[in-house]
């Protein structure tokens, strides 16, 4: 029986980018199917998978589009162009939707055209220390993001096409750019926990975390300088990088200067991020060990983002 809360005349197109996600794609699609809603479609846009992702998606009744070697924003745009639903629901192939999505989709359907909805991410079962100390999820769930994230966006199709969709030229950060553009055009973004997804594809190890943050940092290269200098994370990354370079240059001249610049780079800037994340999550470290783990992640974050800025 379909969920009675769902309005039968709502037609939702779930647009799901996919690249070698055979481990999670079936669980992702099952989580949507198990919502028990009517009049929906599954559109999986494959970006060149070399595993069993396509076969598994088709097995679940998804419409599969093959779009290899294009950027993620364009992948999502391709799916949206083939969608027949009144609503577009963007999620990722390594995410699971939750039962609260039913009421959230209703709210999105009944809203006016100036509202765009998004959610956050929740930890999977048995998370690693990297996941736990990065997301800092409390018993009530995680802290909601300030802007839209690509794995949880619900928008009316007419609105999406009116604004031109995602920026297809960005290698990453297309979701943040979409948020900024929507706000500039007068749209309102509503982030709600009802649209949270369980993210199975978080970085599990420190090396994977570094690689992912380096990749995300590539989006800075496409931003105009005026926008960069307004981004506090970008400024922290610059301070971090400059302090490390300065310490190398001053090591032959002044022990004190070297110590000060190293302290700024290795202690002050990561600590600012750690404090900010704990403050946003409204949590306190359970132990000194947990605090140090969070600090190590922020140090790794700055190192990866700084590397992506200069390379």
NUTISE-132875 format. One record per residue (C-alpha): x, y, z; residue in three letters. Coordinates in pm, whole numbers. Example, Ala and Ser with C-alpha at 12.3 -4.5 7.8 and 13.67 -1.06 7.14 Angstrom:
<atoms>
<atom><u>1230</u><v>-450</v><w>780</w><residu>Ala</residu></atom>
<atom><u>1367</u><v>-106</v><w>714</w><residu>Ser</residu></atom>
</atoms>
This chain:
<atoms>
<atom><u>0</u><v>0</v><w>0</w><residu>Unk</residu></atom>
<atom><u>139</u><v>344</v><w>-83</w><residu>Unk</residu></atom>
<atom><u>191</u><v>583</v><w>204</w><residu>Unk</residu></atom>
<atom><u>-139</u><v>764</v><w>257</w><residu>Unk</residu></atom>
<atom><u>40</u><v>1085</v><w>349</w><residu>Unk</residu></atom>
<atom><u>168</u><v>1119</v><w>-6</w><residu>Unk</residu></atom>
<atom><u>-40</u><v>1323</v><w>-250</w><residu>Unk</residu></atom>
<atom><u>-120</u><v>1104</v><w>-550</w><residu>Unk</residu></atom>
<atom><u>-88</u><v>1381</v><w>-807</w><residu>Unk</residu></atom>
<atom><u>273</u><v>1451</v><w>-713</w><residu>Unk</residu></atom>
<atom><u>522</u><v>1315</v><w>-964</w><residu>Unk</residu></atom>
<atom><u>880</u><v>1312</v><w>-838</w><residu>Unk</residu></atom>
<atom><u>1188</u><v>1241</v><w>-1044</w><residu>Unk</residu></atom>
<atom><u>1481</u><v>1115</v><w>-839</w><residu>Unk</residu></atom>
<atom><u>1801</u><v>1209</v><w>-1022</w><residu>Unk</residu></atom>
<atom><u>2097</u><v>1003</v><w>-907</w><residu>Unk</residu></atom>
<atom><u>2454</u><v>1049</v><w>-1040</w><residu>Unk</residu></atom>
<atom><u>2655</u><v>729</v><w>-1035</w><residu>Unk</residu></atom>
<atom><u>3018</u><v>630</v><w>-1088</w><residu>Unk</residu></atom>
<atom><u>3124</u><v>282</v><w>-979</w><residu>Unk</residu></atom>
<atom><u>2872</u><v>259</v><w>-697</w><residu>Unk</residu></atom>
<atom><u>2784</u><v>-112</v><w>-721</w><residu>Unk</residu></atom>
<atom><u>2823</u><v>-150</v><w>-343</w><residu>Unk</residu></atom>
<atom><u>2553</u><v>106</v><w>-260</w><residu>Unk</residu></atom>
<atom><u>2332</u><v>173</v><w>-563</w><residu>Unk</residu></atom>
<atom><u>2081</u><v>-104</v><w>-481</w><residu>Unk</residu></atom>
<atom><u>2045</u><v>11</v><w>-120</w><residu>Unk</residu></atom>
<atom><u>1999</u><v>368</v><w>-242</w><residu>Unk</residu></atom>
<atom><u>1723</u><v>273</v><w>-484</w><residu>Unk</residu></atom>
<atom><u>1559</u><v>38</v><w>-232</w><residu>Unk</residu></atom>
<atom><u>1538</u><v>321</v><w>21</w><residu>Unk</residu></atom>
<atom><u>1340</u><v>527</v><w>-233</w><residu>Unk</residu></atom>
<atom><u>1120</u><v>237</v><w>-337</w><residu>Unk</residu></atom>
<atom><u>1045</u><v>157</v><w>28</w><residu>Unk</residu></atom>
<atom><u>902</u><v>504</v><w>85</w><residu>Unk</residu></atom>
<atom><u>586</u><v>362</v><w>-69</w><residu>Unk</residu></atom>
<atom><u>506</u><v>668</v><w>-276</w><residu>Unk</residu></atom>
<atom><u>324</u><v>676</v><w>-609</w><residu>Unk</residu></atom>
<atom><u>401</u><v>846</v><w>-938</w><residu>Unk</residu></atom>
<atom><u>778</u><v>865</v><w>-914</w><residu>Unk</residu></atom>
<atom><u>1066</u><v>769</v><w>-1137</w><residu>Unk</residu></atom>
<atom><u>1427</u><v>672</v><w>-1080</w><residu>Unk</residu></atom>
<atom><u>1682</u><v>829</v><w>-1314</w><residu>Unk</residu></atom>
<atom><u>2037</u><v>705</v><w>-1270</w><residu>Unk</residu></atom>
<atom><u>2292</u><v>903</v><w>-1469</w><residu>Unk</residu></atom>
<atom><u>2603</u><v>690</v><w>-1507</w><residu>Unk</residu></atom>
<atom><u>2928</u><v>878</v><w>-1546</w><residu>Unk</residu></atom>
<atom><u>3128</u><v>589</v><w>-1692</w><residu>Unk</residu></atom>
<atom><u>3108</u><v>308</v><w>-1437</w><residu>Unk</residu></atom>
<atom><u>3324</u><v>2</v><w>-1497</w><residu>Unk</residu></atom>
<atom><u>3155</u><v>-215</v><w>-1236</w><residu>Unk</residu></atom>
<atom><u>2803</u><v>-358</v><w>-1204</w><residu>Unk</residu></atom>
<atom><u>2634</u><v>-27</v><w>-1118</w><residu>Unk</residu></atom>
<atom><u>2431</u><v>-2</v><w>-1440</w><residu>Unk</residu></atom>
<atom><u>2307</u><v>-359</v><w>-1424</w><residu>Unk</residu></atom>
<atom><u>2203</u><v>-324</v><w>-1061</w><residu>Unk</residu></atom>
<atom><u>2022</u><v>5</v><w>-1129</w><residu>Unk</residu></atom>
<atom><u>1828</u><v>-144</v><w>-1418</w><residu>Unk</residu></atom>
<atom><u>1736</u><v>-442</v><w>-1203</w><residu>Unk</residu></atom>
<atom><u>1559</u><v>-201</v><w>-968</w><residu>Unk</residu></atom>
<atom><u>1362</u><v>-43</v><w>-1249</w><residu>Unk</residu></atom>
<atom><u>1569</u><v>271</v><w>-1289</w><residu>Unk</residu></atom>
<atom><u>1602</u><v>455</v><w>-1616</w><residu>Unk</residu></atom>
<atom><u>1977</u><v>463</v><w>-1682</w><residu>Unk</residu></atom>
<atom><u>2144</u><v>736</v><w>-1886</w><residu>Unk</residu></atom>
<atom><u>2503</u><v>691</v><w>-1996</w><residu>Unk</residu></atom>
<atom><u>2700</u><v>1016</v><w>-1973</w><residu>Unk</residu></atom>
<atom><u>3069</u><v>930</v><w>-1933</w><residu>Unk</residu></atom>
<atom><u>3349</u><v>1178</v><w>-1872</w><residu>Unk</residu></atom>
<atom><u>3146</u><v>1486</v><w>-1787</w><residu>Unk</residu></atom>
<atom><u>3145</u><v>1689</v><w>-1467</w><residu>Unk</residu></atom>
<atom><u>2903</u><v>1623</v><w>-1185</w><residu>Unk</residu></atom>
<atom><u>2694</u><v>1937</v><w>-1240</w><residu>Unk</residu></atom>
<atom><u>2635</u><v>1839</v><w>-1601</w><residu>Unk</residu></atom>
<atom><u>2558</u><v>1482</v><w>-1493</w><residu>Unk</residu></atom>
<atom><u>2274</u><v>1612</v><w>-1276</w><residu>Unk</residu></atom>
<atom><u>2157</u><v>1846</v><w>-1551</w><residu>Unk</residu></atom>
<atom><u>2138</u><v>1557</v><w>-1799</w><residu>Unk</residu></atom>
<atom><u>1915</u><v>1367</v><w>-1559</w><residu>Unk</residu></atom>
<atom><u>1692</u><v>1668</v><w>-1501</w><residu>Unk</residu></atom>
<atom><u>1646</u><v>1714</v><w>-1876</w><residu>Unk</residu></atom>
<atom><u>1503</u><v>1362</v><w>-1900</w><residu>Unk</residu></atom>
<atom><u>1279</u><v>1399</v><w>-1594</w><residu>Unk</residu></atom>
<atom><u>902</u><v>1402</v><w>-1625</w><residu>Unk</residu></atom>
<atom><u>825</u><v>1486</v><w>-1263</w><residu>Unk</residu></atom>
<atom><u>697</u><v>1816</v><w>-1126</w><residu>Unk</residu></atom>
<atom><u>961</u><v>1787</v><w>-856</w><residu>Unk</residu></atom>
<atom><u>1329</u><v>1702</v><w>-896</w><residu>Unk</residu></atom>
<atom><u>1491</u><v>1520</v><w>-606</w><residu>Unk</residu></atom>
<atom><u>1870</u><v>1508</v><w>-633</w><residu>Unk</residu></atom>
<atom><u>2045</u><v>1246</v><w>-423</w><residu>Unk</residu></atom>
<atom><u>2368</u><v>1049</v><w>-461</w><residu>Unk</residu></atom>
<atom><u>2410</u><v>679</v><w>-529</w><residu>Unk</residu></atom>
<atom><u>2587</u><v>628</v><w>-196</w><residu>Unk</residu></atom>
<atom><u>2302</u><v>775</v><w>10</w><residu>Unk</residu></atom>
<atom><u>1983</u><v>640</v><w>164</w><residu>Unk</residu></atom>
<atom><u>1665</u><v>846</v><w>194</w><residu>Unk</residu></atom>
<atom><u>1467</u><v>831</v><w>519</w><residu>Unk</residu></atom>
<atom><u>1094</u><v>790</v><w>580</w><residu>Unk</residu></atom>
<atom><u>1064</u><v>1162</v><w>660</w><residu>Unk</residu></atom>
<atom><u>1112</u><v>1231</v><w>290</w><residu>Unk</residu></atom>
<atom><u>744</u><v>1156</v><w>231</w><residu>Unk</residu></atom>
<atom><u>619</u><v>1460</v><w>423</w><residu>Unk</residu></atom>
<atom><u>912</u><v>1670</v><w>298</w><residu>Unk</residu></atom>
<atom><u>816</u><v>1600</v><w>-63</w><residu>Unk</residu></atom>
<atom><u>458</u><v>1698</v><w>15</w><residu>Unk</residu></atom>
<atom><u>576</u><v>2026</v><w>163</w><residu>Unk</residu></atom>
<atom><u>791</u><v>2093</v><w>-142</w><residu>Unk</residu></atom>
<atom><u>500</u><v>2020</v><w>-374</w><residu>Unk</residu></atom>
<atom><u>267</u><v>2256</v><w>-186</w><residu>Unk</residu></atom>
<atom><u>522</u><v>2537</v><w>-159</w><residu>Unk</residu></atom>
<atom><u>544</u><v>2833</v><w>-392</w><residu>Unk</residu></atom>
<atom><u>798</u><v>2845</v><w>-674</w><residu>Unk</residu></atom>
<atom><u>1041</u><v>3063</v><w>-480</w><residu>Unk</residu></atom>
<atom><u>1124</u><v>2789</v><w>-226</w><residu>Unk</residu></atom>
<atom><u>1399</u><v>2531</v><w>-273</w><residu>Unk</residu></atom>
<atom><u>1452</u><v>2255</v><w>-16</w><residu>Unk</residu></atom>
<atom><u>1758</u><v>2072</v><w>105</w><residu>Unk</residu></atom>
<atom><u>1877</u><v>1848</v><w>384</w><residu>Unk</residu></atom>
<atom><u>2190</u><v>1727</v><w>557</w><residu>Unk</residu></atom>
<atom><u>2358</u><v>1393</v><w>613</w><residu>Unk</residu></atom>
<atom><u>2346</u><v>1140</v><w>894</w><residu>Unk</residu></atom>
<atom><u>2607</u><v>887</v><w>993</w><residu>Unk</residu></atom>
<atom><u>2569</u><v>526</v><w>881</w><residu>Unk</residu></atom>
<atom><u>2573</u><v>238</v><w>1127</w><residu>Unk</residu></atom>
<atom><u>2916</u><v>163</v><w>1277</w><residu>Unk</residu></atom>
<atom><u>3095</u><v>479</v><w>1156</w><residu>Unk</residu></atom>
<atom><u>3473</u><v>507</v><w>1164</w><residu>Unk</residu></atom>
<atom><u>3655</u><v>758</v><w>1383</w><residu>Unk</residu></atom>
<atom><u>3700</u><v>985</v><w>1080</w><residu>Unk</residu></atom>
<atom><u>3325</u><v>995</v><w>1016</w><residu>Unk</residu></atom>
<atom><u>3232</u><v>1046</v><w>1383</w><residu>Unk</residu></atom>
<atom><u>3485</u><v>1319</v><w>1452</w><residu>Unk</residu></atom>
<atom><u>3421</u><v>1505</v><w>1128</w><residu>Unk</residu></atom>
<atom><u>3041</u><v>1509</v><w>1129</w><residu>Unk</residu></atom>
<atom><u>3010</u><v>1545</v><w>1509</w><residu>Unk</residu></atom>
<atom><u>2661</u><v>1402</v><w>1510</w><residu>Unk</residu></atom>
<atom><u>2469</u><v>1421</v><w>1837</w><residu>Unk</residu></atom>
<atom><u>2183</u><v>1199</v><w>1952</w><residu>Unk</residu></atom>
<atom><u>1944</u><v>1442</v><w>1781</w><residu>Unk</residu></atom>
<atom><u>2128</u><v>1418</v><w>1451</w><residu>Unk</residu></atom>
<atom><u>2386</u><v>1629</v><w>1277</w><residu>Unk</residu></atom>
<atom><u>2415</u><v>2001</v><w>1230</w><residu>Unk</residu></atom>
<atom><u>2232</u><v>2111</v><w>917</w><residu>Unk</residu></atom>
<atom><u>2444</u><v>2267</v><w>642</w><residu>Unk</residu></atom>
<atom><u>2410</u><v>2635</v><w>568</w><residu>Unk</residu></atom>
<atom><u>2371</u><v>2575</v><w>194</w><residu>Unk</residu></atom>
<atom><u>2241</u><v>2306</v><w>-37</w><residu>Unk</residu></atom>
<atom><u>2443</u><v>1988</v><w>-71</w><residu>Unk</residu></atom>
<atom><u>2420</u><v>1783</v><w>-388</w><residu>Unk</residu></atom>
<atom><u>2303</u><v>1462</v><w>-222</w><residu>Unk</residu></atom>
<atom><u>1985</u><v>1616</v><w>-84</w><residu>Unk</residu></atom>
<atom><u>1806</u><v>1879</v><w>-294</w><residu>Unk</residu></atom>
<atom><u>1436</u><v>1902</v><w>-382</w><residu>Unk</residu></atom>
<atom><u>1337</u><v>2168</v><w>-631</w><residu>Unk</residu></atom>
<atom><u>1050</u><v>2223</v><w>-871</w><residu>Unk</residu></atom>
<atom><u>1150</u><v>2130</v><w>-1223</w><residu>Unk</residu></atom>
<atom><u>1022</u><v>2459</v><w>-1361</w><residu>Unk</residu></atom>
<atom><u>1238</u><v>2650</v><w>-1114</w><residu>Unk</residu></atom>
<atom><u>1544</u><v>2437</v><w>-1189</w><residu>Unk</residu></atom>
<atom><u>1525</u><v>2496</v><w>-1562</w><residu>Unk</residu></atom>
<atom><u>1439</u><v>2863</v><w>-1517</w><residu>Unk</residu></atom>
<atom><u>1767</u><v>2928</v><w>-1331</w><residu>Unk</residu></atom>
<atom><u>1972</u><v>2719</v><w>-1574</w><residu>Unk</residu></atom>
<atom><u>2042</u><v>2419</v><w>-1351</w><residu>Unk</residu></atom>
<atom><u>2384</u><v>2340</v><w>-1208</w><residu>Unk</residu></atom>
<atom><u>2698</u><v>2506</v><w>-1335</w><residu>Unk</residu></atom>
<atom><u>2836</u><v>2242</v><w>-1571</w><residu>Unk</residu></atom>
<atom><u>3185</u><v>2396</v><w>-1574</w><residu>Unk</residu></atom>
<atom><u>3266</u><v>2322</v><w>-1210</w><residu>Unk</residu></atom>
<atom><u>3458</u><v>2009</v><w>-1110</w><residu>Unk</residu></atom>
<atom><u>3316</u><v>2039</v><w>-756</w><residu>Unk</residu></atom>
<atom><u>3124</u><v>2289</v><w>-546</w><residu>Unk</residu></atom>
<atom><u>2837</u><v>2299</v><w>-796</w><residu>Unk</residu></atom>
<atom><u>2589</u><v>2268</v><w>-509</w><residu>Unk</residu></atom>
<atom><u>2730</u><v>2570</v><w>-324</w><residu>Unk</residu></atom>
<atom><u>2734</u><v>2771</v><w>-644</w><residu>Unk</residu></atom>
<atom><u>2369</u><v>2678</v><w>-704</w><residu>Unk</residu></atom>
<atom><u>2281</u><v>2797</v><w>-353</w><residu>Unk</residu></atom>
<atom><u>2453</u><v>3130</v><w>-405</w><residu>Unk</residu></atom>
<atom><u>2287</u><v>3182</v><w>-741</w><residu>Unk</residu></atom>
<atom><u>1942</u><v>3098</v><w>-606</w><residu>Unk</residu></atom>
<atom><u>1981</u><v>3349</v><w>-324</w><residu>Unk</residu></atom>
<atom><u>2103</u><v>3618</v><w>-563</w><residu>Unk</residu></atom>
<atom><u>1796</u><v>3560</v><w>-780</w><residu>Unk</residu></atom>
<atom><u>1561</u><v>3603</v><w>-485</w><residu>Unk</residu></atom>
<atom><u>1482</u><v>3240</v><w>-404</w><residu>Unk</residu></atom>
<atom><u>1457</u><v>3110</v><w>-48</w><residu>Unk</residu></atom>
<atom><u>1647</u><v>2798</v><w>56</w><residu>Unk</residu></atom>
<atom><u>1494</u><v>2591</v><w>334</w><residu>Unk</residu></atom>
<atom><u>1719</u><v>2329</v><w>492</w><residu>Unk</residu></atom>
<atom><u>1528</u><v>2067</v><w>690</w><residu>Unk</residu></atom>
<atom><u>1620</u><v>1747</v><w>873</w><residu>Unk</residu></atom>
<atom><u>1324</u><v>1579</v><w>704</w><residu>Unk</residu></atom>
<atom><u>1539</u><v>1567</v><w>392</w><residu>Unk</residu></atom>
<atom><u>1847</u><v>1426</v><w>562</w><residu>Unk</residu></atom>
<atom><u>2009</u><v>1128</v><w>394</w><residu>Unk</residu></atom>
<atom><u>2224</u><v>855</v><w>544</w><residu>Unk</residu></atom>
<atom><u>2558</u><v>893</v><w>372</w><residu>Unk</residu></atom>
<atom><u>2731</u><v>561</v><w>311</w><residu>Unk</residu></atom>
<atom><u>3014</u><v>717</v><w>112</w><residu>Unk</residu></atom>
<atom><u>3185</u><v>926</v><w>378</w><residu>Unk</residu></atom>
<atom><u>3563</u><v>913</v><w>392</w><residu>Unk</residu></atom>
<atom><u>3649</u><v>619</v><w>615</w><residu>Unk</residu></atom>
<atom><u>4022</u><v>678</v><w>653</w><residu>Unk</residu></atom>
<atom><u>4246</u><v>982</v><w>694</w><residu>Unk</residu></atom>
<atom><u>4405</u><v>933</v><w>352</w><residu>Unk</residu></atom>
<atom><u>4064</u><v>914</v><w>183</w><residu>Unk</residu></atom>
<atom><u>3957</u><v>1224</v><w>376</w><residu>Unk</residu></atom>
<atom><u>4263</u><v>1413</v><w>246</w><residu>Unk</residu></atom>
<atom><u>4195</u><v>1306</v><w>-115</w><residu>Unk</residu></atom>
<atom><u>3829</u><v>1411</v><w>-95</w><residu>Unk</residu></atom>
<atom><u>3907</u><v>1753</v><w>54</w><residu>Unk</residu></atom>
<atom><u>4175</u><v>1810</v><w>-208</w><residu>Unk</residu></atom>
<atom><u>3916</u><v>1732</v><w>-477</w><residu>Unk</residu></atom>
<atom><u>3658</u><v>1964</v><w>-319</w><residu>Unk</residu></atom>
<atom><u>3918</u><v>2238</v><w>-296</w><residu>Unk</residu></atom>
<atom><u>3949</u><v>2240</v><w>-675</w><residu>Unk</residu></atom>
<atom><u>3628</u><v>2442</v><w>-687</w><residu>Unk</residu></atom>
<atom><u>3819</u><v>2748</v><w>-557</w><residu>Unk</residu></atom>
<atom><u>3996</u><v>2780</v><w>-890</w><residu>Unk</residu></atom>
<atom><u>3671</u><v>2867</v><w>-1066</w><residu>Unk</residu></atom>
<atom><u>3565</u><v>3135</v><w>-818</w><residu>Unk</residu></atom>
<atom><u>3624</u><v>3505</v><w>-886</w><residu>Unk</residu></atom>
<atom><u>3872</u><v>3669</v><w>-649</w><residu>Unk</residu></atom>
<atom><u>3600</u><v>3884</v><w>-487</w><residu>Unk</residu></atom>
<atom><u>3412</u><v>3572</v><w>-388</w><residu>Unk</residu></atom>
<atom><u>3723</u><v>3396</v><w>-264</w><residu>Unk</residu></atom>
<atom><u>3819</u><v>3670</v><w>-23</w><residu>Unk</residu></atom>
<atom><u>3470</u><v>3662</v><w>128</w><residu>Unk</residu></atom>
<atom><u>3501</u><v>3291</v><w>203</w><residu>Unk</residu></atom>
<atom><u>3640</u><v>3245</v><w>557</w><residu>Unk</residu></atom>
<atom><u>3758</u><v>2890</v><w>480</w><residu>Unk</residu></atom>
<atom><u>3954</u><v>3014</v><w>181</w><residu>Unk</residu></atom>
<atom><u>4116</u><v>3283</v><w>397</w><residu>Unk</residu></atom>
<atom><u>4208</u><v>3025</v><w>665</w><residu>Unk</residu></atom>
<atom><u>4362</u><v>2805</v><w>399</w><residu>Unk</residu></atom>
<atom><u>4569</u><v>3097</v><w>272</w><residu>Unk</residu></atom>
<atom><u>4685</u><v>3184</v><w>624</w><residu>Unk</residu></atom>
<atom><u>4772</u><v>2819</v><w>683</w><residu>Unk</residu></atom>
<atom><u>4972</u><v>2794</v><w>361</w><residu>Unk</residu></atom>
<atom><u>5149</u><v>3128</v><w>401</w><residu>Unk</residu></atom>
<atom><u>5247</u><v>3047</v><w>760</w><residu>Unk</residu></atom>
<atom><u>5407</u><v>2719</v><w>653</w><residu>Unk</residu></atom>
<atom><u>5598</u><v>2887</v><w>369</w><residu>Unk</residu></atom>
<atom><u>5704</u><v>3170</v><w>598</w><residu>Unk</residu></atom>
<atom><u>5836</u><v>2928</v><w>857</w><residu>Unk</residu></atom>
<atom><u>6054</u><v>2767</v><w>592</w><residu>Unk</residu></atom>
<atom><u>6190</u><v>3102</v><w>477</w><residu>Unk</residu></atom>
<atom><u>6262</u><v>3228</v><w>829</w><residu>Unk</residu></atom>
<atom><u>6419</u><v>2912</v><w>968</w><residu>Unk</residu></atom>
<atom><u>6769</u><v>3032</v><w>876</w><residu>Unk</residu></atom>
<atom><u>6720</u><v>3377</v><w>1026</w><residu>Unk</residu></atom>
<atom><u>6510</u><v>3366</v><w>1336</w><residu>Unk</residu></atom>
<atom><u>6407</u><v>3081</v><w>1562</w><residu>Unk</residu></atom>
<atom><u>6134</u><v>3296</v><w>1717</w><residu>Unk</residu></atom>
<atom><u>5983</u><v>3398</v><w>1384</w><residu>Unk</residu></atom>
<atom><u>5988</u><v>3038</v><w>1266</w><residu>Unk</residu></atom>
<atom><u>5815</u><v>2921</v><w>1583</w><residu>Unk</residu></atom>
<atom><u>5547</u><v>3190</v><w>1555</w><residu>Unk</residu></atom>
<atom><u>5465</u><v>3116</v><w>1192</w><residu>Unk</residu></atom>
<atom><u>5459</u><v>2742</v><w>1254</w><residu>Unk</residu></atom>
<atom><u>5230</u><v>2792</v><w>1552</w><residu>Unk</residu></atom>
<atom><u>4994</u><v>2995</v><w>1337</w><residu>Unk</residu></atom>
<atom><u>4986</u><v>2729</v><w>1069</w><residu>Unk</residu></atom>
<atom><u>4985</u><v>2411</v><w>1273</w><residu>Unk</residu></atom>
<atom><u>4800</u><v>2519</v><w>1587</w><residu>Unk</residu></atom>
<atom><u>4592</u><v>2836</v><w>1553</w><residu>Unk</residu></atom>
<atom><u>4415</u><v>2788</v><w>1219</w><residu>Unk</residu></atom>
<atom><u>4314</u><v>2421</v><w>1271</w><residu>Unk</residu></atom>
<atom><u>4201</u><v>2504</v><w>1624</w><residu>Unk</residu></atom>
<atom><u>3973</u><v>2778</v><w>1489</w><residu>Unk</residu></atom>
<atom><u>3803</u><v>2523</v><w>1266</w><residu>Unk</residu></atom>
<atom><u>3773</u><v>2269</v><w>1546</w><residu>Unk</residu></atom>
<atom><u>3612</u><v>2523</v><w>1778</w><residu>Unk</residu></atom>
<atom><u>3378</u><v>2634</v><w>1498</w><residu>Unk</residu></atom>
<atom><u>3263</u><v>2279</v><w>1427</w><residu>Unk</residu></atom>
<atom><u>3198</u><v>2195</v><w>1791</w><residu>Unk</residu></atom>
<atom><u>3015</u><v>2525</v><w>1839</w><residu>Unk</residu></atom>
<atom><u>2791</u><v>2461</v><w>1536</w><residu>Unk</residu></atom>
<atom><u>2711</u><v>2109</v><w>1650</w><residu>Unk</residu></atom>
<atom><u>2642</u><v>2228</v><w>2007</w><residu>Unk</residu></atom>
<atom><u>2855</u><v>1943</v><w>2135</w><residu>Unk</residu></atom>
<atom><u>3147</u><v>1921</v><w>2373</w><residu>Unk</residu></atom>
<atom><u>3436</u><v>1679</v><w>2324</w><residu>Unk</residu></atom>
<atom><u>3379</u><v>1365</v><w>2528</w><residu>Unk</residu></atom>
<atom><u>3750</u><v>1330</v><w>2592</w><residu>Unk</residu></atom>
<atom><u>4085</u><v>1485</v><w>2511</w><residu>Unk</residu></atom>
<atom><u>4135</u><v>1198</v><w>2267</w><residu>Unk</residu></atom>
<atom><u>3822</u><v>1293</v><w>2072</w><residu>Unk</residu></atom>
<atom><u>3928</u><v>1656</v><w>2071</w><residu>Unk</residu></atom>
<atom><u>4267</u><v>1564</v><w>1928</w><residu>Unk</residu></atom>
<atom><u>4105</u><v>1349</v><w>1661</w><residu>Unk</residu></atom>
<atom><u>3890</u><v>1642</v><w>1553</w><residu>Unk</residu></atom>
<atom><u>4197</u><v>1866</v><w>1551</w><residu>Unk</residu></atom>
<atom><u>4387</u><v>1617</v><w>1332</w><residu>Unk</residu></atom>
<atom><u>4099</u><v>1616</v><w>1085</w><residu>Unk</residu></atom>
<atom><u>4094</u><v>1996</v><w>1067</w><residu>Unk</residu></atom>
<atom><u>4470</u><v>2001</v><w>1018</w><residu>Unk</residu></atom>
<atom><u>4431</u><v>1748</v><w>736</w><residu>Unk</residu></atom>
<atom><u>4142</u><v>1951</v><w>593</w><residu>Unk</residu></atom>
<atom><u>4351</u><v>2268</v><w>575</w><residu>Unk</residu></atom>
<atom><u>4649</u><v>2082</v><w>430</w><residu>Unk</residu></atom>
<atom><u>4438</u><v>1928</v><w>153</w><residu>Unk</residu></atom>
<atom><u>4248</u><v>2247</v><w>70</w><residu>Unk</residu></atom>
<atom><u>4570</u><v>2451</v><w>68</w><residu>Unk</residu></atom>
<atom><u>4734</u><v>2203</v><w>-167</w><residu>Unk</residu></atom>
<atom><u>4439</u><v>2228</v><w>-406</w><residu>Unk</residu></atom>
<atom><u>4467</u><v>2608</v><w>-408</w><residu>Unk</residu></atom>
<atom><u>4831</u><v>2613</v><w>-518</w><residu>Unk</residu></atom>
<atom><u>4829</u><v>2318</v><w>-761</w><residu>Unk</residu></atom>
</atoms>
